[in-house]
Amino acid sequence: MSPEQVAAYRDQGFMVCPEFLDPAELQDLRAAVLEAIASMNGRRKIAGPGADLQEGNEYYDRVFTQRINLWRISDTVGRYLRSPELGAMLSALEGVSGFRVWHDQAFIKEPFANPTALHIDNPYWSFYSRHSISIWIALEDATPENGCLCFMPGTHKLARYDNAFLRDEFSALLDMYPEMREIAPVVAPMKAGDASFHNGLTAHGAGVNMTLKRRAAMSCAYMPDGSTFNGQQNVLPDSYFSTLKIGDVLDNDQINPRLAAIGS
């Protein structure tokens, strides 16, 4: 991460990183993600311990096929998303000493899938932080035709913890944040193997997949080490969630593992 990249990320709230994975790494991760998804029988979205989130038939369920915490059932996925080198990149971008995995997500946007409405991530989660961050890795080309991401630059500076849940109105978030209507979104097509990073308060969305092929991506959200429980459930195991009080540090290494430092 150059100083120029870090400065641009902190100003814009997102960054696209071309050729994040080389071709062999891309093939390795993509195969592991698809294998892990295939191993999850039924409609449960979360692998291993976690909230009982089920795939249904509502609007949100037709935005993308979503499977969460594949790092629990795939050593390969875990190796990529918990790598010390990635941890160093996250720390450089956000100026935070260390991160823990909040959750990963495989996103497969099916042909003609609903658009992903504009939203901000962190208000969904069980902690609040202005330094949470996500990586989004294109496992296949993401284009304007098949629903690539778009980001609203600088919105992480305006956002509070109010949020609009994904529904059929693409711009519902802007009713909560009318000041964002003056910000032009940046469309972010990515080649397979490219990645993007975005702050947990950066507004973003994705369009309809208007092709006949699926568009696969792997994402992971990270919380700064030392983050505390805000009282709301998201993906935590119910047995763990029931023991937490507002203000408790979320430092369970089995649920939210810390990224190791380089050289450790």
C-alpha positions in Angstrom: 0.0 0.0 0.0 1.6 3.3 -1.1 0.9 6.5 0.8 -1.0 7.7 -2.2 -3.3 4.6 -2.2 -3.9 5.0 1.5 -4.7 8.7 1.2 -7.1 8.0 -1.7 -8.9 5.2 0.2 -9.4 7.3 3.3 -10.8 10.2 1.2 -13.0 8.1 -1.0 -13.9 5.2 1.3 -13.1 2.6 -1.3 -10.3 1.4 -3.5 -10.1 -1.1 -6.4 -7.0 -3.3 -6.5 -6.4 -4.8 -10.0 -4.7 -8.2 -10.1 -5.1 -8.8 -6.4 -4.9 -12.6 -7.1 -2.6 -14.1 -9.7 -4.2 -16.7 -12.1 -3.2 -19.7 -9.9 -4.5 -18.1 -6.7 -7.8 -17.2 -8.4 -8.3 -20.7 -9.6 -7.4 -22.0 -6.1 -9.8 -19.7 -4.2 -12.6 -20.0 -6.7 -12.6 -23.8 -6.6 -12.5 -23.7 -2.8 -15.4 -21.3 -2.6 -17.6 -23.3 -5.0 -16.7 -26.6 -3.3 -17.6 -25.1 0.1 -20.9 -23.8 -1.2 -21.8 -27.2 -2.7 -21.1 -29.0 0.6 -23.7 -26.9 2.4 -26.9 -28.9 2.1 -30.3 -27.3 2.4 -31.2 -23.6 2.6 -29.1 -22.6 5.7 -26.9 -19.6 4.8 -24.3 -19.9 7.6 -21.6 -22.6 7.7 -20.9 -23.9 11.2 -22.1 -22.2 14.3 -24.1 -19.0 13.8 -27.5 -17.5 13.7 -30.1 -19.6 11.9 -30.4 -17.6 8.7 -32.4 -19.5 6.0 -32.7 -18.8 2.3 -36.3 -17.8 1.6 -38.4 -16.5 -1.2 -38.5 -12.8 -0.4 -37.0 -9.9 -2.5 -33.7 -10.1 -0.7 -33.3 -13.8 -1.4 -33.5 -13.0 -5.1 -30.7 -10.4 -5.0 -28.0 -13.1 -4.8 -27.2 -16.6 -3.6 -25.4 -16.0 -0.3 -23.4 -18.3 1.9 -21.6 -17.1 5.0 -18.5 -18.1 7.0 -17.1 -20.5 4.5 -13.7 -20.0 6.3 -15.2 -22.4 8.9 -15.5 -25.3 6.4 -12.7 -24.6 4.0 -9.1 -24.3 5.0 -8.3 -22.7 1.7 -10.8 -19.9 2.0 -9.6 -19.3 5.6 -6.0 -19.2 4.4 -6.8 -16.4 1.9 -9.1 -14.3 4.1 -7.0 -14.6 7.3 -3.6 -14.1 5.7 -1.1 -11.9 7.6 -0.4 -10.0 4.3 -4.1 -9.1 3.9 -4.2 -8.1 7.6 -1.3 -5.7 7.0 -3.1 -4.2 4.0 -6.3 -3.6 6.1 -4.3 -2.1 8.9 -2.6 0.3 6.5 -5.8 1.4 4.9 -7.7 2.1 8.1 -4.8 3.0 10.5 -5.8 0.3 12.9 -3.4 -2.0 14.7 -5.3 -5.3 14.1 -8.5 -6.8 12.8 -10.7 -9.8 13.4 -12.9 -11.6 10.9 -16.5 -10.5 11.3 -17.9 -12.8 8.6 -17.2 -13.8 5.1 -19.8 -14.0 2.3 -19.9 -15.7 -1.0 -22.1 -13.7 -3.4 -23.4 -15.4 -6.5 -25.6 -13.0 -8.5 -27.8 -15.3 -10.6 -29.0 -14.4 -14.1 -31.7 -11.6 -13.9 -31.2 -11.4 -10.1 -32.6 -8.3 -8.4 -30.3 -5.3 -8.0 -28.4 -4.9 -4.7 -29.9 -1.7 -3.3 -27.7 1.1 -2.0 -26.7 0.3 1.6 -24.0 0.7 4.2 -22.6 -2.4 5.9 -21.7 -1.6 9.5 -25.2 -0.8 10.8 -26.2 -4.4 10.2 -23.4 -5.8 12.4 -23.1 -6.4 16.1 -20.5 -3.7 16.6 -20.2 -0.1 15.5 -16.9 1.2 14.2 -15.9 3.9 11.7 -12.9 1.7 10.8 -14.6 -1.6 9.8 -13.6 -2.7 6.3 -14.5 -5.3 3.7 -12.7 -6.9 0.9 -14.7 -8.0 -2.2 -12.8 -10.4 -4.6 -14.1 -11.0 -8.1 -14.0 -14.7 -8.8 -15.4 -14.0 -12.3 -15.4 -10.8 -14.3 -17.8 -8.3 -12.8 -19.2 -5.9 -15.4 -22.0 -3.3 -15.6 -24.0 -5.9 -17.5 -23.8 -8.6 -14.8 -24.1 -6.4 -11.7 -20.7 -5.1 -10.7 -20.4 -2.9 -7.6 -20.8 0.8 -7.5 -19.6 3.0 -4.7 -20.6 6.5 -3.5 -17.3 8.2 -2.8 -16.8 10.0 0.5 -20.1 8.8 2.0 -18.3 7.1 4.9 -17.7 10.6 6.2 -21.4 11.4 6.2 -22.9 8.1 7.3 -24.4 7.5 10.7 -25.6 4.1 11.9 -29.0 4.5 10.3 -29.6 2.1 7.4 -32.1 1.0 4.9 -32.6 -2.8 4.6 -32.2 -4.2 1.1 -35.6 -4.1 -0.6 -37.0 -3.2 -4.0 -36.3 0.5 -3.9 -32.7 0.9 -5.0 -32.3 4.4 -3.6 -34.1 4.0 -0.3 -30.9 4.8 1.6 -30.9 8.3 0.1 -34.2 9.0 1.9 -32.3 8.7 5.2 -29.3 10.6 3.8 -30.6 13.2 1.4 -27.2 14.8 1.3 -25.9 11.8 -0.6 -28.1 12.6 -3.6 -25.5 15.1 -4.7 -22.8 12.4 -4.9 -22.3 10.6 -8.2 -21.7 6.9 -7.8 -18.6 5.3 -9.2 -19.2 2.1 -11.2 -16.4 -0.4 -10.4 -16.1 -3.2 -13.0 -13.5 -5.8 -12.1 -11.7 -8.6 -13.9 -11.6 -12.0 -12.2 -8.8 -11.8 -9.6 -9.3 -8.1 -9.0 -10.5 -6.9 -5.5 -11.9 -3.9 -3.9 -11.8 -2.6 -0.4 -14.5 -0.4 1.2 -15.1 1.1 4.6 -18.1 -0.3 6.5 -19.9 3.1 6.2 -19.3 3.6 2.5 -22.6 3.5 0.6 -22.6 1.0 -2.3 -24.8 -1.3 -4.3 -24.9 -3.4 -7.5 -27.1 -3.6 -10.5 -29.1 -6.4 -12.1 -27.4 -9.3 -13.7 -28.6 -9.0 -17.3 -26.6 -11.9 -18.6 -27.3 -15.7 -18.8 -24.3 -16.6 -16.5 -23.8 -16.3 -12.8 -21.5 -13.7 -11.3 -19.5 -15.1 -8.4 -17.6 -13.1 -5.8 -16.1 -13.7 -2.3 -16.2 -11.0 0.3 -15.1 -10.7 3.9 -15.9 -8.1 6.5 -13.4 -7.2 9.3 -13.8 -5.5 12.6 -11.0 -3.7 14.5 -9.6 -5.7 17.3 -11.2 -4.5 20.6 -14.6 -3.7 19.1 -17.5 -4.0 21.5 -21.0 -5.5 21.3 -23.7 -3.0 20.4 -26.7 -5.2 21.4 -28.0 -6.4 18.1 -27.8 -9.8 16.5 -26.4 -10.4 13.1 -24.6 -13.7 12.4 -23.4 -14.7 15.9 -24.3 -18.1 17.3 -27.4 -17.7 19.5 -25.7 -19.4 22.4 -22.9 -16.8 22.3 -25.2 -13.9 21.6 -27.2 -14.7 24.7 -24.2 -14.3 26.9 -23.2 -10.8 25.7 -23.9 -7.5 27.3 -23.6 -4.1 25.5 -20.0 -3.0 25.8 -18.5 -6.5 26.0 -15.4 -6.9 23.8 -16.0 -9.3 20.9 -12.8 -11.2 21.3 -13.9 -14.9 20.9 -11.1 -16.4 18.8 -13.4 -19.3 17.7 -16.1 -17.0 16.5 -14.1 -14.0 15.3 -10.5 -15.0 14.7 -7.8 -12.4 14.8 -5.6 -12.0 11.7 -2.1 -13.0 12.6 0.7 -10.4 12.2 3.3 -10.9 9.4 6.1 -13.0 10.8 4.1 -14.5 13.8 
